[in-house]
Amino acid sequence: MATIKEELRLIRELLCFTETGKTGKINETASRHGYKQSNFSKMLKQLEAELKLPLLTRLSTGVVLTNDGKEIFEIASQFESILRKIKSYSTQSKTGGNLRLWVGDGLASGYISSCLPEFYLKYPKISIDICCSINNPNLIRENDIAILYQKPTNNKKFKISKQTLHFGLFAAPSYLSRYGYPQDLEDLRKNHFLCNRDNFTSLWSNWGRLIKSSSHIAVQTNSAPVLAQVIKDGLGIGLLPKSGYSEGLVELNKFKFNISLPFWIISYKDHQDSSVDALVNHIIESTKNL
């Protein structure tokens, strides 16, 4: 039977392995977690020797998981989940219940969904029904919370919080390897493929002018998730929120083309549900960290 000391060593090696699997970089991962690169590499090799499996393929650009490595990665990732639950247990709220949240599809998958993992660490007993639409709800009373791009007019009934979503230009690594990094906006306009969501051109005049004068429009769509997907698939460069959708993409920040869009989080003043305030406050705090 393995001793606690031996089990702790294995757990440490597995945690180092999972972090490396996420980044694909041994040096970067070692530095981020306070290890010398040589010691960190030694632990990874010890893990492979102990399991008698090759877990990582080492390349000049970094490392990739082998087939066995992918399997071990999935299993070992459960340690992180267990540790998060233990560390957050004392701060978990007993607040529970079901919430109905109305939000446009762009904000839902491009931003709100990225806020929820941390929310559930603190409020695991709350369940959220997310209703998405490209049109504003006719009856906000049907929802506990609504997130709108237009400020509500009946301010006396609502608790209202104005927030800001920040956008930037993004491209997939596969696109940049194929076409290169645009040197400036003129190079972007003349020599690169752009992807556009229909209403972006009316929201921002500078983006509208760029789209109108661009030599190559790869995709036009009315769907935020579709826009994000075609950019991730390497079809072109486009505007995306600096959260949620942009994971795995490269922000083109050599030249400044940052755009912001206000949105409003609203709920009724006369509600009696503490879970409503919990979610609203969490979204507000998450927005501050963007």
C-alpha positions in Angstrom: 0.0 0.0 0.0 1.4 3.4 -1.0 2.3 5.8 1.8 0.7 9.3 2.1 4.1 10.7 1.1 4.2 8.6 -2.1 0.5 9.6 -2.9 1.3 13.3 -2.4 4.2 13.0 -4.8 2.0 11.4 -7.5 -0.7 14.1 -7.0 1.9 16.8 -7.4 3.2 15.3 -10.6 -0.3 14.9 -12.0 -1.1 18.5 -11.2 2.1 19.6 -12.9 1.2 17.4 -15.9 -2.4 18.8 -16.3 -1.1 22.4 -16.1 1.4 21.6 -18.8 -1.3 20.0 -20.9 -3.3 23.2 -20.8 -0.4 25.5 -21.9 1.6 23.2 -24.1 4.7 24.9 -22.7 7.0 23.3 -20.0 9.1 26.4 -19.3 6.1 28.8 -19.1 4.2 26.5 -16.8 7.1 25.9 -14.5 7.8 29.6 -14.2 4.1 30.4 -13.5 4.0 27.9 -10.6 7.3 28.8 -9.1 9.4 25.8 -10.2 12.8 25.7 -11.9 12.4 24.3 -15.4 14.8 21.4 -14.7 12.9 20.3 -11.6 9.6 20.7 -13.4 10.7 18.6 -16.3 12.1 16.0 -14.0 8.7 15.6 -12.3 7.0 15.1 -15.7 9.5 12.4 -16.7 9.1 10.7 -13.3 5.3 10.6 -13.9 5.8 9.0 -17.3 8.2 6.4 -15.8 5.9 5.6 -12.9 2.9 5.1 -15.2 5.1 3.4 -17.9 3.4 5.6 -20.5 4.5 8.4 -22.8 2.3 11.3 -21.9 3.9 14.2 -23.8 5.4 14.5 -27.3 8.2 17.1 -27.0 8.4 19.5 -30.0 10.6 22.5 -30.7 7.6 24.7 -30.1 6.4 23.0 -26.9 4.6 19.8 -26.0 1.4 18.0 -27.1 -0.4 15.2 -25.3 -0.1 11.7 -26.6 -3.3 9.6 -26.8 -2.4 8.1 -23.4 -1.7 11.6 -22.2 -5.1 12.8 -23.2 -6.7 10.0 -21.2 -4.6 10.7 -18.1 -5.3 14.4 -18.5 -9.0 13.8 -18.3 -8.7 11.7 -15.2 -6.2 13.9 -13.5 -8.3 17.1 -14.1 -10.7 15.8 -11.6 -8.1 16.6 -8.9 -8.5 20.3 -9.7 -12.3 20.1 -9.4 -12.0 18.3 -6.1 -9.5 20.9 -4.7 -11.7 23.8 -5.9 -14.7 22.3 -4.1 -12.8 21.8 -0.9 -11.2 25.3 -0.9 -14.6 27.0 -1.6 -16.7 24.8 0.7 -16.5 27.2 3.7 -17.5 30.2 1.5 -20.3 28.4 -0.3 -23.7 30.0 0.2 -26.8 28.0 1.2 -28.8 30.3 -1.1 -30.6 28.1 -3.6 -33.5 28.0 -6.1 -34.2 28.5 -9.7 -33.6 31.8 -11.7 -34.8 32.8 -15.1 -32.3 35.0 -16.9 -33.1 36.7 -20.3 -30.1 37.7 -22.4 -29.3 38.2 -26.0 -27.4 35.3 -27.7 -24.2 37.4 -28.1 -23.9 38.2 -24.4 -25.1 34.8 -23.3 -22.3 32.7 -24.9 -19.8 35.5 -25.4 -19.8 36.7 -21.9 -22.4 35.5 -19.3 -21.4 31.8 -19.7 -17.8 32.7 -18.9 -19.0 34.3 -15.6 -20.9 31.2 -14.3 -18.1 28.7 -13.3 -16.9 31.0 -10.5 -20.5 31.8 -9.6 -21.3 28.1 -9.1 -18.3 27.6 -6.8 -20.0 30.0 -4.4 -23.7 29.2 -5.1 -23.9 25.5 -6.1 -27.6 25.3 -5.1 -28.8 27.9 -7.6 -30.0 26.7 -11.0 -30.3 29.2 -13.9 -32.7 29.0 -16.9 -31.1 31.1 -19.6 -33.5 32.4 -22.3 -31.8 33.8 -25.4 -33.3 35.9 -28.2 -32.2 38.5 -30.7 -35.3 40.5 -29.7 -35.8 42.1 -26.3 -38.4 40.4 -24.1 -41.9 41.8 -24.2 -42.6 41.0 -20.6 -39.5 41.4 -18.3 -41.8 40.2 -15.5 -41.5 36.7 -16.9 -37.8 36.8 -16.0 -36.0 37.4 -12.7 -33.1 39.2 -14.5 -32.8 40.7 -17.9 -29.6 41.9 -19.6 -30.3 44.5 -22.3 -28.3 46.6 -24.8 -31.0 49.3 -24.3 -31.6 51.1 -21.1 -35.1 50.4 -19.7 -37.5 53.4 -19.6 -39.5 52.6 -16.5 -36.7 53.3 -14.0 -39.1 53.4 -10.9 -39.8 49.6 -11.1 -36.2 48.4 -11.8 -32.9 48.0 -10.2 -30.5 48.9 -13.0 -26.8 48.5 -13.3 -25.0 49.9 -16.4 -21.9 47.8 -17.4 -19.5 47.9 -20.4 -18.5 45.1 -22.7 -15.1 45.6 -24.3 -14.3 44.3 -27.8 -11.1 43.8 -29.8 -9.9 42.4 -33.1 -9.2 38.6 -32.9 -7.9 36.0 -35.3 -7.2 32.3 -35.0 -3.5 31.1 -34.8 -4.2 29.1 -38.0 -5.3 32.2 -39.8 -2.2 34.1 -38.7 0.1 31.3 -39.7 -1.5 31.3 -43.2 -1.8 35.0 -43.9 0.5 36.7 -41.4 -0.1 39.4 -38.8 -1.6 42.6 -40.2 0.9 45.5 -39.9 -1.7 48.2 -39.6 -5.3 49.0 -40.4 -4.5 49.8 -44.0 -2.9 46.3 -44.3 -5.9 44.8 -42.6 -8.3 46.6 -45.0 -6.4 45.7 -48.2 -4.8 42.3 -47.6 -6.8 40.4 -45.0 -10.2 38.7 -44.7 -12.7 40.2 -42.4 -15.7 38.5 -40.6 -18.6 40.7 -39.6 -21.8 40.6 -37.6 -24.5 42.6 -39.4 -25.4 45.0 -36.6 -21.7 45.8 -35.8 -21.5 48.2 -38.7 -24.4 50.3 -37.4 -23.1 50.2 -33.8 -19.7 51.5 -34.5 -18.9 54.0 -37.4 -15.2 53.2 -37.5 -15.9 49.5 -37.9 -18.5 50.3 -40.5 -16.0 52.3 -42.5 -13.5 49.5 -42.3 -16.0 46.9 -43.5 -17.2 49.1 -46.3 -13.7 49.8 -47.6 -12.3 46.3 -47.1 -11.2 44.3 -50.1 -12.1 40.9 -48.7 -15.2 40.2 -46.6 -15.1 36.5 -45.8 -18.3 36.1 -43.8 -21.4 38.2 -42.9 -23.7 36.8 -40.2 -26.5 37.9 -37.8 -25.4 35.4 -35.2 -22.7 36.1 -32.5 -21.9 32.4 -32.0 -21.5 31.8 -35.7 -19.2 34.9 -36.0 -17.0 33.5 -33.2 -16.9 30.1 -34.7 -15.9 31.2 -38.2 -13.1 33.3 -36.7 -11.9 30.3 -34.6 -12.0 28.2 -37.8 -9.5 30.6 -39.4 -11.8 32.2 -42.0 -10.8 35.7 -41.1 -10.4 38.5 -38.5 -13.3 40.0 -36.6 -14.5 41.9 -33.6 -15.3 39.8 -30.5 -15.7 40.5 -26.7 -12.5 40.3 -24.7 -14.0 37.3 -22.8 -15.7 34.1 -23.5 -15.6 33.9 -27.3 -11.9 35.0 -27.5 -10.5 32.0 -25.7 -7.9 30.3 -27.9 -7.7 33.3 -30.2 -5.0 35.9 -30.7 -5.9 39.6 -30.0 -4.5 41.9 -32.6 -3.3 44.7 -30.3 -0.3 46.0 -32.3 -2.7 48.7 -33.5 -5.3 50.0 -31.2 -8.9 49.2 -32.4 -10.7 48.8 -29.1 -14.5 49.3 -29.0 -16.9 49.3 -26.0 -20.6 48.6 -25.8 -22.8 49.4 -22.8 -25.3 47.0 -21.4 -27.8 47.1 -18.6 -28.5 44.5 -16.0 -32.1 44.9 -14.6 -34.3 43.2 -12.0 -37.5 44.3 -10.3 -37.1 46.3 -7.1 -39.8 44.4 -5.3 -38.3 40.9 -5.7 -37.8 38.8 -2.6 -35.2 36.4 -3.8 -31.7 36.7 -2.6 -30.4 34.5 -5.4 -31.3 37.3 -7.9 -29.0 39.8 -6.1 -26.3 37.1 -5.8 -26.2 36.6 -9.6 -26.5 40.3 -10.5 -23.7 41.2 -8.1 -21.5 38.4 -9.4 -21.9 39.6 -13.0 -21.1 43.1 -12.0 -17.9 42.0 -10.2 -16.9 39.8 -13.1 -17.3 42.8 -15.5 -14.9 44.8 -13.4 -12.2 42.2 -14.0 -12.4 42.2 -17.8 
